[in-house]
Amino acid sequence: MLAGFLLNASIFQSSLQNIDWQVQTHQSVAPYAYANVIIRDHNGNVKYNYTTPDLVTSLGSKWLVWQATAASTSNESLYMAWSTDATPLVTWVDLPNYISTNGLAISSALTPTIGSCTTTNGLSWYYTITNTWSSITGTQTGIVCMGIYYLGSAPTTNNLAFALSITSASVVAGDSLQGTFNCTIPCG
């Protein structure tokens, strides 16, 4: 009986060490960002659901450093927009062809949910924003990119922090489009 307990304790300890190694390895990597896009028809049925990693632009990297240092307690507003640009570039400062018609104009200010979690390497933080465009007024095809802006209310202010490419989506009058953006800033 004691031998079985010691064997199980040894396996449990080994599992904990493996989990600890995985956490430490993950903590040494760059920020991880991803987004989820859901389109529902006028009856609320999901007709599109896509999750994808996000591209951190050069400006976004600088913004993250600012967020993770002196201003880490700030709860700055962010803005979400859609575009017909298929391949985001790290050098972008704006979405070149953002969509402003058919009820898909840039979101109003979104206050991120900011949280933190303690890992073996210290404190990491994360934030999430979600916006739903529920008043789609017409047909919009070729929605292939989401952008996240900081410090501004229009994608003409050179402050694009994140951009992501999605498989082509379209909406018609009566649909709703929901975007959720998540970012984790690991310590390490």
LINSUL-V45622 format. One record per pair of residues at least 12 apart in sequence whose C-alpha atoms are under 7 Angstrom apart, sorted by the first residue. I is the first residue (numbers start at 0). GAP is how many residues later the second one is. D is the distance in whole Angstrom. If there is no record, write none. Layout:
# LINSUL-V45622
{{I & GAP & D} {I & GAP & D}}
This chain:
# LINSUL-V45622
{{23 & 96 & 7} {23 & 97 & 7} {26 & 159 & 5} {26 & 160 & 6} {26 & 161 & 6} {27 & 160 & 5} {30 & 152 & 7} {30 & 153 & 6} {30 & 154 & 5} {30 & 155 & 6} {31 & 151 & 6} {31 & 152 & 5} {31 & 153 & 7} {32 & 20 & 6} {32 & 21 & 5} {32 & 149 & 6} {32 & 150 & 4} {32 & 151 & 6} {33 & 18 & 6} {33 & 19 & 4} {33 & 20 & 5} {33 & 147 & 6} {33 & 148 & 5} {33 & 149 & 7} {34 & 16 & 6} {34 & 17 & 6} {34 & 18 & 6} {34 & 19 & 7} {34 & 145 & 5} {34 & 146 & 4} {34 & 147 & 6} {35 & 14 & 6} {35 & 15 & 4} {35 & 16 & 7} {35 & 143 & 6} {35 & 144 & 5} {35 & 145 & 7} {36 & 12 & 6} {36 & 13 & 5} {36 & 14 & 6} {36 & 141 & 6} {36 & 142 & 5} {36 & 143 & 7} {37 & 12 & 7} {37 & 139 & 6} {37 & 140 & 5} {37 & 141 & 7} {38 & 136 & 7} {38 & 137 & 6} {38 & 138 & 5} {38 & 139 & 6} {39 & 135 & 6} {39 & 136 & 5} {39 & 137 & 7} {40 & 133 & 7} {40 & 134 & 4} {40 & 135 & 7} {41 & 132 & 5} {41 & 133 & 5} {51 & 114 & 7} {52 & 111 & 7} {53 & 108 & 7} {53 & 109 & 6} {53 & 110 & 5} {54 & 35 & 7} {54 & 107 & 6} {54 & 108 & 5} {54 & 109 & 6} {55 & 34 & 7} {55 & 105 & 6} {55 & 106 & 5} {55 & 107 & 7} {56 & 33 & 4} {56 & 34 & 6} {56 & 35 & 6} {56 & 104 & 5} {56 & 105 & 6} {57 & 32 & 6} {57 & 33 & 6} {58 & 34 & 7} {58 & 100 & 7} {58 & 101 & 7} {58 & 102 & 6} {59 & 100 & 7} {59 & 101 & 4} {59 & 102 & 6} {74 & 36 & 7} {74 & 37 & 7} {75 & 35 & 7} {76 & 32 & 5} {76 & 33 & 5} {76 & 34 & 5} {76 & 35 & 7} {76 & 73 & 7} {77 & 31 & 6} {77 & 32 & 5} {77 & 33 & 6} {77 & 70 & 7} {77 & 71 & 6} {77 & 72 & 5} {78 & 27 & 7} {78 & 28 & 6} {78 & 29 & 6} {78 & 30 & 6} {78 & 31 & 6} {78 & 69 & 6} {78 & 70 & 5} {78 & 71 & 6} {78 & 74 & 7} {79 & 26 & 6} {79 & 27 & 5} {79 & 67 & 6} {79 & 68 & 5} {79 & 69 & 6} {80 & 17 & 7} {80 & 24 & 7} {80 & 25 & 5} {80 & 26 & 6} {80 & 65 & 6} {80 & 66 & 5} {80 & 67 & 7} {81 & 16 & 6} {81 & 17 & 6} {81 & 61 & 7} {81 & 63 & 6} {81 & 64 & 5} {81 & 65 & 6} {82 & 12 & 6} {82 & 14 & 5} {82 & 15 & 4} {82 & 16 & 5} {82 & 60 & 6} {82 & 61 & 6} {82 & 62 & 5} {82 & 63 & 6} {83 & 13 & 6} {83 & 14 & 7} {83 & 58 & 6} {83 & 59 & 5} {83 & 60 & 5} {83 & 61 & 6} {84 & 12 & 6} {84 & 59 & 6} {84 & 60 & 6} {85 & 58 & 5} {85 & 59 & 6} {85 & 79 & 6} {86 & 78 & 6} {87 & 75 & 6} {87 & 76 & 6} {87 & 77 & 7} {91 & 68 & 7} {92 & 65 & 5} {92 & 66 & 6} {92 & 67 & 5} {93 & 61 & 6} {93 & 62 & 6} {93 & 64 & 5} {93 & 65 & 7} {93 & 66 & 5} {94 & 52 & 7} {94 & 60 & 7} {101 & 34 & 6} {101 & 35 & 5} {101 & 36 & 5} {101 & 37 & 7} {101 & 38 & 7} {102 & 32 & 6} {102 & 33 & 5} {102 & 34 & 5} {103 & 29 & 7} {103 & 32 & 7} {105 & 48 & 7} {107 & 45 & 7} {109 & 19 & 7} {110 & 18 & 7} {111 & 15 & 6} {111 & 16 & 5} {111 & 17 & 5} {112 & 14 & 5} {112 & 15 & 5} {112 & 16 & 6} {113 & 12 & 6} {113 & 13 & 4} {113 & 14 & 7} {114 & 12 & 6} {120 & 66 & 6} {120 & 67 & 6} {121 & 65 & 6} {122 & 64 & 6} {123 & 61 & 6} {123 & 62 & 5} {123 & 63 & 5} {124 & 59 & 6} {124 & 60 & 5} {124 & 61 & 7} {125 & 57 & 5} {125 & 58 & 4} {125 & 59 & 6} {126 & 55 & 6} {126 & 56 & 6} {126 & 57 & 7} {127 & 53 & 6} {127 & 54 & 4} {127 & 55 & 7} {128 & 51 & 6} {128 & 52 & 5} {128 & 53 & 7} {129 & 49 & 6} {129 & 50 & 4} {129 & 51 & 6} {130 & 47 & 6} {130 & 48 & 6} {130 & 49 & 7} {131 & 44 & 7} {131 & 45 & 6} {131 & 46 & 4} {131 & 47 & 6} {132 & 43 & 5} {132 & 44 & 5} {132 & 45 & 6} {133 & 41 & 7} {133 & 42 & 4} {133 & 43 & 7} {134 & 39 & 7} {134 & 41 & 7} {135 & 36 & 7} {135 & 37 & 5} {135 & 38 & 6} {135 & 39 & 6} {135 & 40 & 6} {136 & 36 & 5} {136 & 37 & 7} {137 & 34 & 5} {137 & 35 & 4} {138 & 32 & 6} {138 & 33 & 4} {138 & 34 & 6} {139 & 30 & 5} {139 & 31 & 5} {139 & 32 & 6} {140 & 28 & 6} {140 & 29 & 4} {140 & 30 & 7} {141 & 26 & 5} {141 & 27 & 6} {141 & 28 & 6} {142 & 25 & 6} {142 & 26 & 5} {142 & 27 & 6} {143 & 21 & 6} {143 & 22 & 5} {143 & 23 & 6} {143 & 24 & 5} {143 & 25 & 6} {144 & 18 & 7} {144 & 19 & 5} {144 & 20 & 5} {144 & 21 & 6} {145 & 17 & 6} {145 & 18 & 5} {145 & 19 & 7} {146 & 13 & 7} {146 & 15 & 6} {146 & 16 & 4} {146 & 17 & 7} {147 & 12 & 6} {147 & 13 & 6} {147 & 14 & 5} {147 & 15 & 6} {148 & 12 & 6}}
